[in-house]
Amino acid sequence: MNAQRLHSITLTAIIFLASVTATASDISIDMHQVDSGNFYVRALASGDIETDLLLDTGSSYVSLSQNTFNKISAVSAPRFIRHIYGKLANGKVEKVPLYALNELKLAENCVLTNIEVAVFSRADRDILGLNALAKLQPFTMQLTPAKLTSAACAS
C-alpha cells in the first residue's frame, strides 16, 4: 500500500472518529423514560420552576401547560410575543399565546435564554419542542442510558 493511500485511509478514519466521539466540551442532558415509552428532560424554567418536558420532535415550540406557566409568572415576567395557531394531537386548531422566557435550564452547563414557549390552557404536560432542540444542534440522542448530548448549547 502506498503512503498516499495509507494517509488517505488514516485521515478518513480520524474524521469519522471525530464525528462520532463525544468531546470534553459536549454537554450531556439526562433524559428519563416513562411507562408509555416517551422520554422526558427535567428542566428549570425562569430560575427555579421545575418541570419535566416531553421530548417531542413533532412540536414546533416548547409548550407549557397553564399550570406551569402560572408558576413561572409568579417568579418572573415572561414577555408576550404574539398569538399563534397550534394544531393539537386530536387535529383541532387552537389559538395560543407565545411568550419569551428569560431562561430554560436543561443541564448545569446548558441554559437556553430568550426561549419562546407556547402556552396551552388545557395541556396536562410540558413539551420540549424543535425551537429548543435547534439551539442544541448538533445533538445526539442515546437511549441506554437515556441522554441527549449536545456539541453546542447556544442561547
C-alpha positions as CSV (number, residue, x, y, z in Angstrom):
1,M,0.0,0.0,0.0
2,N,1.5,3.3,-1.0
3,A,2.0,6.2,1.5
4,Q,-0.6,8.5,-0.1
5,R,-3.3,5.9,0.1
6,L,-2.4,5.0,3.7
7,H,-2.5,8.7,4.6
8,S,-6.0,9.0,3.0
9,I,-7.3,6.0,4.9
10,T,-5.9,7.3,8.1
11,L,-7.4,10.8,7.6
12,T,-10.8,9.3,6.8
13,A,-10.7,7.2,10.0
14,I,-9.7,10.2,12.1
15,I,-12.5,12.3,10.6
16,F,-15.0,9.5,11.2
17,L,-13.9,9.0,14.8
18,A,-14.1,12.8,15.5
19,S,-17.6,12.9,14.2
20,V,-18.9,10.1,16.5
21,T,-16.8,10.6,19.6
22,A,-18.0,12.9,22.4
23,T,-15.6,15.6,23.3
24,A,-14.9,17.2,26.7
25,S,-16.9,20.2,25.7
26,D,-20.1,18.2,24.9
27,I,-23.0,18.8,27.2
28,S,-24.9,15.8,28.5
29,I,-28.6,16.3,29.2
30,D,-30.2,13.4,31.2
31,M,-33.5,12.0,30.0
32,H,-35.8,9.6,31.7
33,Q,-38.2,7.2,30.1
34,V,-41.8,6.7,31.4
35,D,-44.0,3.7,31.2
36,S,-45.5,4.9,27.9
37,G,-42.1,4.7,26.3
38,N,-41.8,8.5,26.0
39,F,-38.6,10.4,27.0
40,Y,-38.6,13.4,29.3
41,V,-36.0,16.0,30.2
42,R,-36.0,17.6,33.6
43,A,-35.7,21.4,33.3
44,L,-35.7,24.6,35.4
45,A,-37.7,27.4,33.9
46,S,-37.0,31.0,34.9
47,G,-34.6,30.1,37.6
48,D,-36.3,27.6,39.9
49,I,-39.6,26.3,38.5
50,E,-39.1,22.5,37.9
51,T,-40.8,20.8,35.1
52,D,-40.5,17.6,33.1
53,L,-40.5,18.3,29.3
54,L,-41.7,15.6,26.9
55,L,-39.1,15.3,24.1
56,D,-41.3,15.9,21.0
57,T,-39.8,16.4,17.6
58,G,-43.3,16.8,16.2
59,S,-43.8,20.0,18.2
60,S,-42.5,23.3,16.8
61,Y,-42.2,25.1,20.1
62,V,-41.6,24.4,23.7
63,S,-45.1,24.1,25.0
64,L,-46.2,24.7,28.6
65,S,-49.4,23.9,30.5
66,Q,-51.2,26.8,32.0
67,N,-50.3,25.4,35.5
68,T,-46.6,25.6,34.8
69,F,-46.9,29.0,33.1
70,N,-48.7,30.3,36.2
71,K,-45.8,29.2,38.4
72,I,-43.3,30.8,36.1
73,S,-45.3,34.0,36.0
74,A,-45.3,34.2,39.8
75,V,-41.5,34.5,39.9
76,S,-40.7,36.2,36.6
77,A,-42.3,38.2,33.9
78,P,-42.5,36.2,30.6
79,R,-42.7,38.6,27.7
80,F,-45.8,38.2,25.4
81,I,-44.8,38.0,21.8
82,R,-47.9,37.2,19.8
83,H,-50.6,34.6,19.2
84,I,-50.1,31.5,17.1
85,Y,-52.3,28.7,16.0
86,G,-51.3,25.3,17.3
87,K,-52.6,22.0,15.9
88,L,-53.4,19.6,18.8
89,A,-52.9,15.9,18.7
90,N,-56.6,15.4,18.1
91,G,-56.4,17.5,15.0
92,K,-58.1,20.6,16.4
93,V,-56.5,24.0,15.9
94,E,-56.3,26.3,18.9
95,K,-55.2,30.0,19.2
96,V,-52.4,30.1,21.8
97,P,-50.2,32.8,23.2
98,L,-46.5,32.7,22.6
99,Y,-44.2,34.1,25.3
100,A,-40.4,34.5,25.7
101,L,-38.9,33.1,28.9
102,N,-35.7,34.5,30.2
103,E,-34.2,31.1,30.6
104,L,-34.7,27.4,30.4
105,K,-32.0,25.3,32.1
106,L,-31.7,21.8,30.7
107,A,-28.4,20.9,32.4
108,E,-25.7,22.6,34.6
109,N,-23.9,23.9,31.5
110,C,-26.9,24.3,29.3
111,V,-29.2,27.3,29.8
112,L,-31.3,28.5,26.8
113,T,-32.1,32.2,27.0
114,N,-35.0,34.1,25.5
115,I,-36.7,30.9,24.6
116,E,-40.2,31.1,23.0
117,V,-42.9,29.0,24.6
118,A,-46.5,28.3,23.6
119,V,-48.9,28.2,26.5
120,F,-51.8,25.7,26.1
121,S,-54.6,26.3,28.6
122,R,-55.9,22.7,28.7
123,A,-52.5,20.9,28.4
124,D,-51.5,18.4,31.1
125,R,-47.8,18.2,30.2
126,D,-45.0,20.4,29.1
127,I,-43.1,19.7,25.9
128,L,-39.5,20.2,24.7
129,G,-40.1,21.2,21.0
130,L,-37.9,21.9,18.0
131,N,-37.2,25.5,18.8
132,A,-35.2,24.4,21.9
133,L,-33.7,21.4,20.1
134,A,-32.5,23.6,17.3
135,K,-30.4,25.5,19.9
136,L,-28.8,22.3,20.9
137,Q,-27.7,21.2,17.4
138,P,-25.8,19.3,16.6
139,F,-27.0,16.8,19.1
140,T,-27.4,13.1,19.5
141,M,-29.9,11.1,21.4
142,Q,-28.9,7.9,23.2
143,L,-31.5,5.6,24.7
144,T,-29.3,3.5,27.1
145,P,-28.5,5.3,29.2
146,A,-31.1,7.9,28.2
147,K,-29.4,11.2,27.4
148,L,-29.1,13.9,24.8
149,T,-25.6,15.0,24.0
150,S,-25.1,18.5,22.5
151,A,-21.9,19.8,21.0
152,A,-23.2,23.4,21.4
153,C,-25.8,24.6,23.9
154,A,-26.4,28.0,22.3
155,S,-28.6,30.6,23.9
